[in-house]
Amino acid sequence: MANNTKDNNSKKMGLAINIIIPVIIAGIIVTIAVMKNMGDNIATQSAPLADARTEEQGAGKTPDAGNADFELLATEIDIEKLKSYGLPIIIDFGADECVPCKEMAPVLKKLNEEWQGRVIVKFVDVWKTPELAEDFPVSVIPTQVFFDAKGNPFVPSEKLMNEIPFNLYSVKDTGKHVYTSHEGGLTEEQIKTIFEEMGVAE
């Protein structure tokens, strides 16, 4: 009789352990899942704050590292967004295989790195992404388009116009000045002179 009781107790203990262990494991899994979900919610709630910081960043403030708007090679051109930073802008429309474009490439790269946060320097490869040039007055490459820190088309002085030939484009009906461009290559010194006339100190 005593042996029977011991066997029954052992069986009950074994059964209890077989039930308790899976329940504990299930509890741990549920706890991990809940904590992970809470972490995801916190990350999602933080994202709009990061977006807000990016939107507030304009008006000449230093760009965040990794911000595509300040990278040299343009994969898209949102001109209104670029203007919102409150910095002078040069957009160079060219191509990797065009000879004068190749000559300008190291100049643009250097200016983009050295003048980061003071000007926006962009390069559009019109052979790879021709759609990015559709809204701009580009008929030859390279062509550069300039905007001042207020987002208006750059208006060069008469002195600068004598040194560097610019094209000024206006709307026929209203006479509103919409683009200032230069056709052909520019040297580093010429681009710096243009930016200095826009009020950017070296």
C-alpha positions as CSV (number, residue, x, y, z in Angstrom):
1,M,0.0,0.0,0.0
2,A,2.8,2.4,0.9
3,N,4.6,1.6,-2.3
4,N,1.5,2.4,-4.3
5,T,1.2,5.8,-2.6
6,K,4.8,6.5,-3.3
7,D,4.3,5.6,-7.0
8,N,1.2,7.8,-7.2
9,N,3.1,10.7,-5.6
10,S,6.0,10.2,-8.0
11,K,3.6,10.1,-11.0
12,K,1.8,13.3,-9.8
13,M,5.2,15.0,-9.2
14,G,6.3,14.0,-12.7
15,L,3.0,15.2,-14.2
16,A,3.3,18.5,-12.4
17,I,6.8,19.1,-13.6
18,N,5.8,18.2,-17.2
19,I,3.0,20.9,-16.9
20,I,5.0,23.6,-15.0
21,I,8.1,23.7,-17.2
22,P,6.2,24.3,-20.5
23,V,4.1,27.0,-18.7
24,I,7.3,28.7,-17.5
25,I,8.8,28.6,-21.0
26,A,5.6,29.9,-22.5
27,G,5.7,32.7,-20.0
28,I,9.2,33.7,-20.9
29,I,8.4,33.7,-24.6
30,V,5.4,35.9,-24.0
31,T,7.4,38.3,-21.8
32,I,10.1,38.6,-24.5
33,A,7.5,39.3,-27.2
34,V,5.8,42.0,-25.1
35,M,9.1,43.7,-24.4
36,K,10.1,43.6,-28.0
37,N,6.8,45.1,-29.0
38,M,7.2,47.9,-26.5
39,G,10.7,48.7,-27.9
40,D,9.2,48.8,-31.5
41,N,6.5,51.3,-30.3
42,I,9.1,53.5,-28.6
43,A,11.2,53.5,-31.8
44,T,8.1,54.3,-33.9
45,Q,7.2,57.2,-31.6
46,S,10.7,58.6,-31.8
47,A,10.8,58.7,-35.6
48,P,8.5,61.7,-36.0
49,L,10.8,63.6,-33.6
50,A,13.7,62.8,-35.9
51,D,11.7,64.0,-38.9
52,A,10.8,67.2,-37.1
53,R,14.4,67.9,-36.3
54,T,15.3,67.4,-40.0
55,E,12.5,69.9,-41.0
56,E,13.7,72.4,-38.5
57,Q,17.2,72.2,-39.7
58,G,16.9,74.7,-42.5
59,A,18.0,78.4,-42.5
60,G,21.7,77.8,-42.9
61,K,22.2,75.2,-40.1
62,T,24.8,72.5,-40.4
63,P,23.4,69.4,-42.2
64,D,23.0,66.1,-40.4
65,A,25.6,63.6,-41.4
66,G,24.3,61.3,-44.1
67,N,21.6,63.7,-45.2
68,A,21.0,62.9,-48.9
69,D,20.2,66.5,-49.7
70,F,23.9,67.4,-49.0
71,E,25.4,64.5,-51.0
72,L,27.1,65.5,-54.2
73,L,25.4,62.9,-56.5
74,A,21.7,63.6,-56.9
75,T,19.3,60.7,-57.2
76,E,16.4,63.2,-57.0
77,I,16.0,66.9,-57.0
78,D,13.4,68.5,-54.7
79,I,14.3,72.1,-55.4
80,E,11.9,73.5,-52.8
81,K,13.4,71.3,-50.1
82,L,16.9,72.3,-51.1
83,K,15.9,76.0,-51.0
84,S,14.4,75.5,-47.5
85,Y,17.9,75.0,-46.0
86,G,18.6,78.7,-46.6
87,L,21.9,78.1,-48.4
88,P,23.2,79.1,-51.8
89,I,22.8,76.2,-54.3
90,I,24.7,75.1,-57.4
91,I,23.3,72.1,-59.4
92,D,25.7,70.9,-62.1
93,F,24.1,68.9,-64.9
94,G,26.7,66.8,-66.7
95,A,27.7,63.2,-67.3
96,D,30.5,60.9,-66.2
97,E,31.8,60.5,-69.8
98,C,31.7,64.1,-70.9
99,V,35.2,65.6,-71.0
100,P,34.6,69.1,-69.5
101,C,32.3,67.3,-66.9
102,K,35.2,65.0,-66.0
103,E,37.4,68.1,-65.5
104,M,34.8,69.7,-63.2
105,A,34.2,66.5,-61.2
106,P,37.1,66.9,-58.7
107,V,36.2,70.5,-58.2
108,L,32.6,69.8,-57.3
109,K,33.7,66.9,-55.0
110,K,36.2,69.2,-53.2
111,L,33.7,72.1,-52.9
112,N,30.9,69.8,-51.6
113,E,33.3,68.5,-48.9
114,E,34.9,71.8,-47.9
115,W,31.9,74.0,-48.1
116,Q,29.4,71.5,-46.5
117,G,26.9,73.5,-44.4
118,R,27.6,76.8,-46.2
119,V,26.5,75.9,-49.7
120,I,24.7,73.0,-51.4
121,V,26.7,71.5,-54.3
122,K,24.8,68.9,-56.4
123,F,25.7,66.9,-59.5
124,V,23.1,65.3,-61.8
125,D,24.2,62.8,-64.4
126,V,21.8,63.6,-67.2
127,W,22.7,60.4,-69.1
128,K,21.8,58.1,-66.2
129,T,18.9,60.2,-64.8
130,P,17.7,62.5,-67.6
131,E,14.4,63.1,-65.8
132,L,16.1,65.2,-63.2
133,A,17.0,67.8,-65.8
134,E,13.5,68.1,-67.2
135,D,12.5,71.2,-65.1
136,F,15.7,73.1,-65.7
137,P,17.1,75.0,-68.7
138,V,19.7,72.4,-69.8
139,S,20.5,72.1,-73.5
140,V,24.2,71.4,-73.3
141,I,26.4,69.7,-70.7
142,P,27.8,70.7,-68.4
143,T,25.3,73.4,-67.3
144,Q,25.2,74.8,-63.8
145,V,22.1,76.4,-62.3
146,F,22.4,78.8,-59.3
147,F,20.1,79.9,-56.5
148,D,21.0,82.3,-53.7
149,A,20.4,81.7,-50.0
150,K,16.9,83.0,-50.2
151,G,16.0,80.5,-52.8
152,N,15.9,83.0,-55.6
153,P,17.7,82.7,-58.9
154,F,21.2,84.2,-58.4
155,V,21.6,87.7,-60.0
156,P,25.2,88.2,-60.9
157,S,26.7,91.7,-60.8
158,E,27.7,93.4,-64.1
159,K,31.3,92.8,-63.2
160,L,30.8,89.1,-62.7
161,M,28.8,88.9,-65.9
162,N,31.8,90.3,-67.8
163,E,34.0,87.6,-66.3
164,I,31.6,84.6,-66.5
165,P,28.8,84.4,-69.1
166,F,25.5,83.7,-67.4
167,N,22.1,83.0,-68.9
168,L,19.1,84.7,-67.1
169,Y,15.7,83.1,-67.8
170,S,12.4,84.8,-67.2
171,V,8.8,83.9,-67.7
172,K,7.7,85.5,-71.0
173,D,4.3,86.8,-69.7
174,T,5.3,88.2,-66.3
175,G,9.0,88.8,-66.8
176,K,9.7,87.0,-63.5
177,H,13.3,85.8,-63.2
178,V,13.2,82.0,-62.7
179,Y,16.7,80.6,-63.5
180,T,20.3,81.7,-63.7
181,S,22.6,79.3,-65.5
182,H,26.1,78.9,-67.0
183,E,26.9,76.6,-69.9
184,G,30.3,74.9,-70.0
185,G,32.9,74.1,-67.4
186,L,33.8,76.3,-64.4
187,T,37.0,76.3,-62.4
188,E,37.1,76.1,-58.6
189,E,38.1,79.8,-58.4
190,Q,35.1,80.8,-60.6
191,I,32.6,78.9,-58.5
192,K,34.1,80.3,-55.3
193,T,33.8,83.8,-56.8
194,I,30.1,83.2,-57.5
195,F,29.5,81.9,-54.0
196,E,31.4,84.9,-52.5
197,E,29.2,87.2,-54.5
198,M,26.2,85.4,-52.9
199,G,27.7,86.3,-49.5
200,V,29.5,83.0,-48.6
201,A,32.8,83.6,-46.8
202,E,35.6,81.2,-47.6
